[in-house]
Amino acid sequence: MMLRRSFVTTALAAFARPKARVTAVDLFPVRATERTVWLLVRVKTDAGITGWGEASDAFGFTSTTKDDQAKLAALLKSLSPLITGKSPLDIEPFRQAAFPQATSLVTATAISAIEQALWDITGQLLDLPVHALFGGKTRSKLPVYANINRATKPRTPDGFAASAKAAARDGFRHLKLAPWDGFPKPGSPQKEIDAYVDQGIACLFAVRQAVGPDIAVMTDCHSFFSVPLAINVAKRLEPVNLGWYEEPVPPEQTRETVEIRQGIKQQMAGGEILFRVKGFEPLCRQHAVHVIMPDVKHCGGLLEMTHIAAMAEAHGVTVAPHNPSGPIATAASIHVCAGMKNFHILEMQWGEVDWRGRLLKPEEKFVNGEIAVSDAPGLGVTVDETLAAKFLA
Protein backbone atom coordinates (compact mmCIF):
# COMPACT_ATOMS: atom_id res chain seq x y z
CA MET A 1 0.00 0.00 0.00
CA MET A 2 2.81 2.41 0.92
CA LEU A 3 4.61 1.62 -2.33
CA ARG A 4 1.42 2.28 -4.32
CA ARG A 5 0.84 5.59 -2.54
CA SER A 6 4.45 6.58 -3.19
CA PHE A 7 4.09 5.75 -6.86
CA VAL A 8 0.87 7.78 -7.20
CA THR A 9 2.43 10.74 -5.39
CA THR A 10 5.48 10.62 -7.66
CA ALA A 11 3.32 10.36 -10.77
CA LEU A 12 1.14 13.31 -9.74
CA ALA A 13 4.22 15.36 -8.98
CA ALA A 14 5.55 14.67 -12.46
CA PHE A 15 2.41 16.16 -13.97
CA ALA A 16 2.00 18.98 -11.46
CA ARG A 17 1.51 22.50 -12.78
CA PRO A 18 4.94 24.15 -13.09
CA LYS A 19 5.45 26.86 -10.50
CA ALA A 20 7.33 29.23 -12.80
CA ARG A 21 6.40 32.91 -12.80
CA VAL A 22 7.01 35.61 -15.40
CA THR A 23 9.62 38.11 -14.24
CA ALA A 24 10.18 40.44 -17.21
CA VAL A 25 8.92 41.44 -20.64
CA ASP A 26 11.31 43.43 -22.82
CA LEU A 27 12.07 44.46 -26.40
CA PHE A 28 15.09 43.12 -28.30
CA PRO A 29 15.25 44.99 -31.64
CA VAL A 30 17.53 43.54 -34.33
CA ARG A 31 18.51 45.66 -37.34
CA ALA A 32 18.40 43.49 -40.48
CA THR A 33 18.55 46.20 -43.14
CA GLU A 34 18.00 49.93 -43.45
CA ARG A 35 14.36 49.07 -44.12
CA THR A 36 13.86 46.19 -41.67
CA VAL A 37 14.07 45.92 -37.89
CA TRP A 38 13.00 42.61 -36.36
CA LEU A 39 11.23 43.61 -33.15
CA LEU A 40 11.77 40.56 -30.95
CA VAL A 41 10.00 40.35 -27.60
CA ARG A 42 11.67 38.44 -24.78
CA VAL A 43 9.73 37.10 -21.80
CA LYS A 44 11.74 35.80 -18.84
CA THR A 45 10.74 33.58 -15.93
CA ASP A 46 12.11 32.75 -12.50
CA ALA A 47 12.61 29.17 -13.74
CA GLY A 48 15.43 30.30 -16.00
CA ILE A 49 13.31 29.73 -19.11
CA THR A 50 12.98 32.47 -21.73
CA GLY A 51 10.25 32.71 -24.34
CA TRP A 52 10.40 34.65 -27.60
CA GLY A 53 7.80 36.43 -29.68
CA GLU A 54 7.96 38.90 -32.55
CA ALA A 55 6.30 42.29 -33.05
CA SER A 56 7.90 43.37 -36.34
CA ASP A 57 5.90 45.78 -38.51
CA ALA A 58 3.98 46.95 -35.45
CA PHE A 59 3.90 50.41 -37.01
CA GLY A 60 2.94 49.26 -40.47
CA PHE A 61 5.20 48.31 -43.33
CA THR A 62 7.54 51.27 -43.10
CA SER A 63 11.01 51.59 -41.67
CA THR A 64 10.92 51.32 -37.86
CA THR A 65 12.46 54.37 -36.17
CA LYS A 66 14.04 54.77 -32.76
CA ASP A 67 10.91 56.61 -31.65
CA ASP A 68 8.82 53.65 -32.79
CA GLN A 69 10.98 51.29 -30.77
CA ALA A 70 10.63 53.50 -27.70
CA LYS A 71 6.84 53.53 -28.09
CA LEU A 72 6.71 49.74 -28.41
CA ALA A 73 8.99 49.27 -25.40
CA ALA A 74 6.72 51.54 -23.35
CA LEU A 75 3.65 49.65 -24.53
CA LEU A 76 5.19 46.30 -23.57
CA LYS A 77 5.97 47.76 -20.15
CA SER A 78 2.35 48.86 -19.75
CA LEU A 79 1.09 45.37 -20.70
CA SER A 80 3.58 43.46 -18.56
CA PRO A 81 1.58 43.76 -15.28
CA LEU A 82 -1.05 41.53 -16.91
CA ILE A 83 1.41 38.62 -16.81
CA THR A 84 4.39 39.56 -14.60
CA GLY A 85 4.38 37.57 -11.36
CA LYS A 86 1.87 35.15 -12.84
CA SER A 87 2.20 31.71 -14.40
CA PRO A 88 3.21 31.75 -18.07
CA LEU A 89 0.61 29.00 -18.51
CA ASP A 90 -2.15 31.55 -17.83
CA ILE A 91 -2.39 32.49 -21.49
CA GLU A 92 -6.18 32.75 -21.71
CA PRO A 93 -6.43 35.12 -18.71
CA PHE A 94 -3.77 37.27 -20.39
CA ARG A 95 -5.69 37.26 -23.68
CA GLN A 96 -8.97 38.20 -22.08
CA ALA A 97 -7.36 41.03 -20.11
CA ALA A 98 -5.27 42.34 -23.00
CA PHE A 99 -7.51 42.07 -26.07
CA PRO A 100 -9.90 44.90 -25.08
CA GLN A 101 -6.86 47.21 -25.20
CA ALA A 102 -6.07 46.31 -28.83
CA THR A 103 -7.45 49.45 -30.46
CA SER A 104 -4.49 49.94 -32.82
CA LEU A 105 -2.09 47.84 -34.91
CA VAL A 106 0.81 48.47 -32.56
CA THR A 107 -1.14 47.34 -29.48
CA ALA A 108 -2.52 44.26 -31.23
CA THR A 109 1.00 43.38 -32.35
CA ALA A 110 2.50 43.85 -28.88
CA ILE A 111 -0.18 41.59 -27.37
CA SER A 112 0.37 38.99 -30.08
CA ALA A 113 4.13 38.96 -29.44
CA ILE A 114 3.71 38.37 -25.70
CA GLU A 115 1.23 35.59 -26.43
CA GLN A 116 3.74 33.89 -28.75
CA ALA A 117 6.39 34.01 -26.03
CA LEU A 118 4.03 32.55 -23.42
CA TRP A 119 3.35 29.53 -25.65
CA ASP A 120 7.10 29.14 -26.14
CA ILE A 121 7.64 29.09 -22.37
CA THR A 122 4.70 26.76 -21.77
CA GLY A 123 6.06 24.22 -24.23
CA GLN A 124 9.48 24.34 -22.62
CA LEU A 125 8.04 23.92 -19.13
CA LEU A 126 5.97 20.92 -20.23
CA ASP A 127 8.74 19.52 -22.47
CA LEU A 128 6.43 19.61 -25.49
CA PRO A 129 6.57 21.33 -28.88
CA VAL A 130 3.98 24.08 -29.18
CA HIS A 131 2.18 22.22 -31.97
CA ALA A 132 1.47 19.40 -29.48
CA LEU A 133 -0.35 21.93 -27.28
CA PHE A 134 -2.69 22.62 -30.23
CA GLY A 135 -3.45 18.97 -30.89
CA GLY A 136 -0.34 17.79 -32.72
CA LYS A 137 0.98 17.97 -36.25
CA THR A 138 -0.44 16.44 -39.41
CA ARG A 139 2.58 17.35 -41.52
CA SER A 140 6.31 17.26 -40.83
CA LYS A 141 7.25 19.88 -43.45
CA LEU A 142 5.51 23.02 -44.66
CA PRO A 143 5.58 24.53 -48.16
CA VAL A 144 6.91 28.08 -48.10
CA TYR A 145 6.84 30.87 -50.67
CA ALA A 146 9.58 33.44 -51.07
CA ASN A 147 8.53 37.07 -50.79
CA ILE A 148 11.18 38.70 -53.00
CA ASN A 149 9.88 42.23 -52.53
CA ARG A 150 12.27 43.78 -50.01
CA ALA A 151 15.37 42.10 -51.41
CA THR A 152 14.85 43.42 -54.94
CA LYS A 153 17.01 46.33 -56.12
CA PRO A 154 16.45 47.93 -58.52
CA ARG A 155 12.66 47.63 -58.43
CA THR A 156 12.38 47.25 -62.17
CA PRO A 157 11.31 44.36 -64.41
CA ASP A 158 14.95 43.26 -64.70
CA GLY A 159 15.49 43.63 -60.95
CA PHE A 160 12.47 41.54 -60.02
CA ALA A 161 13.33 38.94 -62.67
CA ALA A 162 16.83 38.57 -61.21
CA SER A 163 15.47 38.10 -57.68
CA ALA A 164 12.91 35.58 -58.92
CA LYS A 165 15.60 33.52 -60.62
CA ALA A 166 17.76 33.59 -57.50
CA ALA A 167 14.88 32.48 -55.25
CA ALA A 168 14.07 29.68 -57.69
CA ARG A 169 17.72 28.59 -57.56
CA ASP A 170 17.34 28.46 -53.77
CA GLY A 171 14.61 25.88 -54.27
CA PHE A 172 11.46 27.98 -53.85
CA ARG A 173 8.61 26.93 -56.12
CA HIS A 174 6.32 29.81 -55.13
CA LEU A 175 7.21 33.53 -55.28
CA LYS A 176 5.50 36.83 -54.43
CA LEU A 177 6.23 40.44 -55.25
CA ALA A 178 4.55 43.81 -54.63
CA PRO A 179 5.68 45.84 -57.65
CA TRP A 180 3.40 48.83 -56.98
CA ASP A 181 4.99 50.01 -53.72
CA GLY A 182 5.34 53.78 -53.84
CA PHE A 183 2.14 54.07 -55.91
CA PRO A 184 1.11 57.69 -56.60
CA LYS A 185 -1.23 59.23 -54.05
CA PRO A 186 -4.93 59.73 -54.91
CA GLY A 187 -5.33 62.87 -57.01
CA SER A 188 -1.97 62.44 -58.76
CA PRO A 189 -1.84 63.10 -62.51
CA GLN A 190 -3.39 60.24 -64.48
CA LYS A 191 -0.25 59.99 -66.63
CA GLU A 192 1.81 59.27 -63.49
CA ILE A 193 -0.69 56.65 -62.26
CA ASP A 194 -0.80 54.94 -65.67
CA ALA A 195 2.99 54.76 -65.80
CA TYR A 196 3.15 53.15 -62.36
CA VAL A 197 0.45 50.61 -63.27
CA ASP A 198 2.29 49.71 -66.47
CA GLN A 199 5.59 49.33 -64.63
CA GLY A 200 4.11 46.92 -62.09
CA ILE A 201 2.49 44.83 -64.79
CA ALA A 202 5.78 44.72 -66.68
CA CYS A 203 7.53 43.46 -63.53
CA LEU A 204 5.11 40.55 -63.21
CA PHE A 205 5.45 39.59 -66.86
CA ALA A 206 9.25 39.72 -66.48
CA VAL A 207 9.13 37.43 -63.45
CA ARG A 208 6.92 34.93 -65.25
CA GLN A 209 9.26 34.90 -68.23
CA ALA A 210 12.28 34.51 -65.91
CA VAL A 211 11.00 31.50 -63.93
CA GLY A 212 8.87 29.77 -66.54
CA PRO A 213 5.39 28.28 -66.21
CA ASP A 214 5.97 25.78 -63.39
CA ILE A 215 6.69 28.20 -60.52
CA ALA A 216 3.74 29.93 -58.85
CA VAL A 217 3.82 33.73 -58.97
CA MET A 218 1.64 35.80 -56.65
CA THR A 219 1.29 39.56 -56.35
CA ASP A 220 0.41 41.91 -53.51
CA CYS A 221 -1.22 45.19 -54.54
CA HIS A 222 -0.95 46.69 -51.03
CA SER A 223 -4.44 48.22 -51.39
CA PHE A 224 -3.38 50.89 -53.86
CA PHE A 225 -6.20 50.39 -56.36
CA SER A 226 -9.81 51.39 -56.85
CA VAL A 227 -12.32 48.71 -57.85
CA PRO A 228 -12.28 49.57 -61.59
CA LEU A 229 -8.49 49.79 -61.65
CA ALA A 230 -8.12 46.51 -59.74
CA ILE A 231 -10.32 44.70 -62.26
CA ASN A 232 -8.51 46.28 -65.21
CA VAL A 233 -5.07 45.32 -63.87
CA ALA A 234 -6.17 41.75 -63.10
CA LYS A 235 -7.47 41.30 -66.65
CA ARG A 236 -4.20 42.57 -68.10
CA LEU A 237 -2.33 40.09 -65.89
CA GLU A 238 -4.30 37.01 -66.93
CA PRO A 239 -1.46 35.68 -69.17
CA VAL A 240 0.84 35.66 -66.11
CA ASN A 241 -1.39 32.98 -64.53
CA LEU A 242 -1.14 34.38 -60.99
CA GLY A 243 -1.30 32.09 -57.98
CA TRP A 244 -3.31 34.82 -56.30
CA TYR A 245 -4.13 38.54 -56.50
CA GLU A 246 -3.69 40.04 -53.03
CA GLU A 247 -5.42 43.04 -51.47
CA PRO A 248 -6.06 45.37 -54.42
CA VAL A 249 -8.21 47.34 -51.94
CA PRO A 250 -8.09 47.33 -48.12
CA PRO A 251 -9.49 44.04 -46.75
CA GLU A 252 -11.89 45.95 -44.49
CA GLN A 253 -13.69 47.01 -47.67
CA THR A 254 -15.57 43.74 -47.98
CA ARG A 255 -18.18 44.91 -50.49
CA GLU A 256 -15.51 46.27 -52.83
CA THR A 257 -13.43 43.11 -52.44
CA VAL A 258 -16.44 40.99 -53.38
CA GLU A 259 -17.02 43.17 -56.44
CA ILE A 260 -13.42 42.65 -57.57
CA ARG A 261 -13.58 38.89 -56.97
CA GLN A 262 -16.70 38.64 -59.09
CA GLY A 263 -15.07 40.65 -61.88
CA ILE A 264 -11.78 38.73 -62.28
CA LYS A 265 -10.53 35.20 -62.96
CA GLN A 266 -7.63 35.08 -60.46
CA GLN A 267 -7.90 33.80 -56.93
CA MET A 268 -8.10 36.54 -54.30
CA ALA A 269 -6.17 36.71 -51.02
CA GLY A 270 -6.05 39.18 -48.14
CA GLY A 271 -6.30 40.06 -44.48
CA GLU A 272 -2.70 40.60 -43.40
CA ILE A 273 -3.27 43.08 -40.57
CA LEU A 274 -6.78 42.12 -39.46
CA PHE A 275 -7.28 41.26 -35.78
CA ARG A 276 -9.10 38.34 -34.19
CA VAL A 277 -11.85 36.19 -35.67
CA LYS A 278 -14.24 39.11 -36.00
CA GLY A 279 -11.75 40.89 -38.25
CA PHE A 280 -11.67 37.99 -40.72
CA GLU A 281 -15.27 36.85 -40.47
CA PRO A 282 -16.72 39.26 -43.10
CA LEU A 283 -14.18 38.20 -45.74
CA CYS A 284 -14.96 34.53 -45.15
CA ARG A 285 -18.72 34.74 -44.67
CA GLN A 286 -19.17 36.77 -47.84
CA HIS A 287 -16.64 34.68 -49.78
CA ALA A 288 -14.76 37.85 -50.68
CA VAL A 289 -11.45 35.99 -50.95
CA HIS A 290 -10.31 32.44 -51.59
CA VAL A 291 -7.39 32.69 -49.15
CA ILE A 292 -7.11 34.60 -45.87
CA MET A 293 -3.74 35.72 -44.53
CA PRO A 294 -3.71 36.10 -40.73
CA ASP A 295 -0.34 37.18 -39.38
CA VAL A 296 0.72 35.68 -36.05
CA LYS A 297 2.28 39.07 -35.20
CA HIS A 298 -0.95 41.04 -35.65
CA CYS A 299 -3.99 38.75 -35.47
CA GLY A 300 -3.86 38.00 -31.73
CA GLY A 301 -1.21 35.29 -31.66
CA LEU A 302 -1.10 31.53 -32.07
CA LEU A 303 -4.33 30.55 -30.34
CA GLU A 304 -6.31 33.22 -32.15
CA MET A 305 -4.92 32.04 -35.47
CA THR A 306 -6.30 28.54 -34.78
CA HIS A 307 -9.73 30.10 -34.12
CA ILE A 308 -9.47 32.16 -37.33
CA ALA A 309 -8.52 29.08 -39.36
CA ALA A 310 -11.42 27.06 -37.94
CA MET A 311 -13.86 29.83 -38.84
CA ALA A 312 -12.39 30.04 -42.35
CA GLU A 313 -12.66 26.29 -42.80
CA ALA A 314 -16.38 26.46 -42.09
CA HIS A 315 -16.70 28.83 -45.06
CA GLY A 316 -14.46 26.84 -47.41
CA VAL A 317 -11.60 29.36 -47.23
CA THR A 318 -7.95 28.33 -47.00
CA VAL A 319 -5.23 29.95 -44.87
CA ALA A 320 -1.82 31.20 -46.04
CA PRO A 321 -0.36 33.08 -43.07
CA HIS A 322 1.13 36.48 -43.81
CA ASN A 323 4.75 36.39 -42.63
CA PRO A 324 7.18 38.92 -44.18
CA SER A 325 8.91 38.68 -40.83
CA GLY A 326 11.95 37.67 -38.87
CA PRO A 327 12.71 34.07 -37.89
CA ILE A 328 10.80 34.06 -34.58
CA ALA A 329 7.45 34.86 -36.23
CA THR A 330 8.26 32.18 -38.79
CA ALA A 331 8.96 29.61 -36.05
CA ALA A 332 5.72 30.51 -34.28
CA SER A 333 3.69 30.31 -37.50
CA ILE A 334 5.09 26.86 -38.25
CA HIS A 335 3.64 25.41 -35.04
CA VAL A 336 0.14 26.71 -35.81
CA CYS A 337 0.26 25.55 -39.43
CA ALA A 338 1.59 22.09 -38.56
CA GLY A 339 -1.88 20.75 -37.76
CA MET A 340 -4.11 23.29 -39.55
CA LYS A 341 -6.56 21.42 -41.77
CA ASN A 342 -7.07 24.23 -44.30
CA PHE A 343 -3.43 25.38 -44.41
CA HIS A 344 -2.25 26.43 -47.88
CA ILE A 345 1.30 27.83 -47.75
CA LEU A 346 3.51 29.98 -45.47
CA GLU A 347 5.32 33.18 -46.44
CA MET A 348 8.96 33.99 -45.72
CA GLN A 349 10.91 37.17 -46.37
CA TRP A 350 13.63 36.06 -48.76
CA GLY A 351 17.07 37.48 -49.38
CA GLU A 352 17.30 40.35 -46.91
CA VAL A 353 20.41 39.26 -44.98
CA ASP A 354 22.66 36.23 -45.29
CA TRP A 355 22.87 35.74 -41.49
CA ARG A 356 19.11 35.43 -40.93
CA GLY A 357 19.17 31.65 -40.40
CA ARG A 358 22.06 31.86 -37.94
CA LEU A 359 20.11 34.21 -35.67
CA LEU A 360 18.39 31.10 -34.30
CA LYS A 361 19.68 28.01 -32.53
CA PRO A 362 19.25 25.56 -34.18
CA GLU A 363 19.67 27.40 -37.45
CA GLU A 364 16.60 28.19 -39.56
CA LYS A 365 16.79 26.19 -42.81
CA PHE A 366 14.63 26.11 -45.93
CA VAL A 367 15.16 23.10 -48.20
CA ASN A 368 13.55 22.96 -51.66
CA GLY A 369 10.98 25.56 -50.66
CA GLU A 370 9.98 23.77 -47.46
CA ILE A 371 10.76 24.07 -43.76
CA ALA A 372 10.67 21.27 -41.21
CA VAL A 373 8.30 21.29 -38.22
CA SER A 374 10.35 21.12 -35.02
CA ASP A 375 9.53 18.59 -32.31
CA ALA A 376 11.77 20.29 -29.75
CA PRO A 377 10.10 21.88 -26.69
CA GLY A 378 8.41 25.26 -27.10
CA LEU A 379 8.95 26.90 -30.45
CA GLY A 380 11.96 24.63 -30.85
CA VAL A 381 14.40 27.52 -31.30
CA THR A 382 16.05 30.24 -29.30
CA VAL A 383 17.74 33.47 -30.32
CA ASP A 384 21.53 33.62 -30.54
CA GLU A 385 21.75 36.72 -28.38
CA THR A 386 25.47 37.12 -29.03
CA LEU A 387 24.90 37.38 -32.77
CA ALA A 388 21.74 39.46 -32.30
CA ALA A 389 23.64 41.94 -30.13
CA LYS A 390 25.95 42.70 -33.09
CA PHE A 391 22.92 44.00 -34.98
CA LEU A 392 21.05 45.61 -32.09
CA ALA A 393 18.95 48.43 -33.50
Beta strands, then each sheet from edge to edge (+ up, - down):
strand 1: 22-31
strand 2: 37-45
strand 3: 50-54
strand 4: 141-147
strand 5: 174-177
strand 6: 216-220
strand 7: 245-246
strand 8: 268-270
strand 9: 291-292
strand 10: 318-319
strand 11: 346-349
strand 12: 360-361
strand 13: 370-372
strand 14: 382-383
sheet 1: 1+ 2- 3+
sheet 2: 10+ 9+ 8+ 7+ 6+ 5+ 4+ 11+
sheet 3: 10+ 9+ 8+ 7+ 6+ 5+ 4+ 13-
sheet 4: 12+ 14-
end
